[in-house]
Structure formats: C-alpha cells, structure tokens
Amino acid sequence: MFVLLHILGYVMIAAAITMFIIAGAKAMSYEIDGRPAACVGVAIVLLCWLPFTIANSGNDLGSSGKRIGVVTQFSYTGIPWQSYQGELVMGGVGQSVKGGQVANIWDFSIDNYRLRGEDTEQLVRLLTQACENGSTVEIIYVQEVSVALWRARKNYLVQSVRIIDEP
C-alpha cells in the first residue's frame, strides 16, 4: 500500500509540474474561479505531495547498516523545522570532479519523531561527546527513501551510537 502511495505521489507531482511547464508564462495571466492559476497550481502540488509524504512516514525502503568514523560536526539546526544532524568522517579519500582528493564524509540526522523507539537524549549526548572529544564511533542507521521535512533533514537516520575509542 505504501509503495502505491509513493508511486502515486511521484506521478501526481510530475503531472502538476508538467502543467506548469506547458502553461509557461501564460499561467500567471489565467484565472480559475477568480483566482490566479498559479495559486491553484500550488494547491495541486501540495495535494500531490500528501500521498508521497504519507508513503514515506516511517518506511525504511532504503537500507540499514553501520558506519564507523569520527564525528566532525553535530548541531541542532533548521528552518522552520529543527532537527539534529551531523557529519561523520569515515577515513580514506575520494576523487573530486576536478581531479582533487576529498574526504569521505557521511551526513546523518536523528529522527524527531522516534518512529523506531530510539532514545534521542542518549544519541544526542553520545554524539555531542564524540564530536567534542574526537572519538571514533560506530553508528547504526536506517536509510529511508525520503523523510518528511518535520522529521529530519537527511534520509540516514541514526538508531544507536557506540563510542569505540577515546583519544
């Protein structure tokens, strides 16, 4: 059922965007029931987004696993919905598009709604401590295809944290 809602949401959003592209600049001059067509189009996009959001509320359709590294950034930010998010440097380097070397960085968030029963206070305490001390940590996570904006900023959601070694 959730997969069908997910697909329906994508199709409806694509249809609404296509409507805007076809109408182009003329959409601003048309009126539907006395309202500018652009306002109606925005309402259609929001209604199309609803099944997509419902379909992605707590579904771990992506993957799950663990990552090991050093937390280099951890903060509580966001406008208008705030969430905990951070960066984990996992070691090693990759190649950038221009041929240089870049660090292997992984972005993560903590789910504001605790849909899987995670202990947010303990996760925040451990990640803050690891970030301040430069400790190596193991993070267990689930990846969702997409996450509602009010739940988290990233689709990799931390489930548990274990400090491996302290510097």
Beta strands, then each sheet from edge to edge (+ up, - down):
strand 1: 31-32
strand 2: 35-36
strand 3: 64-77
strand 4: 83-95
strand 5: 101-109
strand 6: 136-143
strand 7: 156-165
sheet 1: 1+ 2-
sheet 2: 5+ 4- 3+ 6- 7+
end
